[in-house]
Amino acid sequence: MSQNATFTRRKVLKTLAAGAAAGAALGFPAIVRGQGAKIKIGLMLPYSGTFSIYGESITNSFMMAMKENAGKFGGREIEYIRLDDESDPAKATDNINRLVTRDKVDVVIGTVHSGVAAGMLRITKESGVMHIIPNAGLAQATGALCAPNIFRTSFSNWQAGYGMGAVMANRPQAKNVVTLSWRYAAGEESVKGFKDGFLKGGGKIGKELWLPFPNVEFQPLLTEVASIKPDAVYSFIAGAAGAKYMKDYVAAGISKNIPLIGPGFLTEGLLDAAGGAAEGIETVLHYADGLNSKRDNEFRLNYAKTFKLQPDVFAVQGYDAGLLLVAGLAAAKGDVTKRKEMIEGMRSAKIDSPRGPWRLSKAHNPVQDMYLRKVVGKENKNMGIAIKALDDDPSVMALCKMGA
């Protein structure tokens, strides 16, 4: 990780100690388990490969939120343990077991890749360790693998897809759409969301095109798109590969007549890399540039000053993961053994987020506004709210048996 993209552990602990002293002066709860006790947080995120830029954004902003709220931990210090999950589902079980069993972390933050998250969830659900998902939108997290100790501060893959589908269904000139996506959990669920929103409004799916993750040989499928001549193409391609995909789309000569659309991850954080190839692309996501709210402006300014980088949606999700954990720690007065109090504090929290206020559903997924965005220069410009207070896929939530 670069010097600009993180806090040193010494700096974090020094800041937290100062915050604890200030908290005591303001009447915050006293230390619960003694001055030497620390809260151990395992950051299991991608720090290499195509999704590494997202792992860094989440880490930066999560630590920023924890630093800003240090006085609410009951005087407890934080120990961070970073683990590169390499976006490799085959390594997920060993990696999460390392954090839970060997390192004995109190809280897990992770991850980005839906396939890796699925492996993590099976362990955290069984062990009961507190788990906050700052990105991965897999359905199982708020469906069959939901649990009282598992929370998500980002989205479900279905939500942005559904929002884009609803937008396109209201456009009479876009009634026949082809989908082109990576075939893995995130891509399949995103496409399902789009189809649910689009078909409900009377749209038609001309064809579903797939390629395996993380394959980036897009040209053969784009040639097929050109032969089909749909009204638009909905795609879930993310990470560094997204920039290549947007460039390949333009190079295929179809961008002027067949608009490229998708969930926000098609363009998020990739505008510099994609250059002019991204111009005009419309997406739907729970965050956009130019929201221009007081909360968002303060967040963006603080993030830019701290890391010399502009924040993206991944930074917002990481920041909100910190805010949600703070709510739990405050409810438990810093005592992570008070699991019931932590869970209730997080479950009932109303998060004052840069994206706008949001709350958790019964399955612990954000109920949130979805924004229509359009790439204008170097911005995913806010074009207005596509859908207000959108919950998760009803068919998925029906599988969530939360229990106590």
Order of alpha helices (4+ residues) and beta strands (2+ residues): alpha-beta-alpha-beta-alpha-beta-alpha-beta-beta-alpha-beta-alpha-beta-alpha-beta-alpha-beta-alpha-beta-alpha-alpha-alpha-beta-beta-beta-beta-alpha
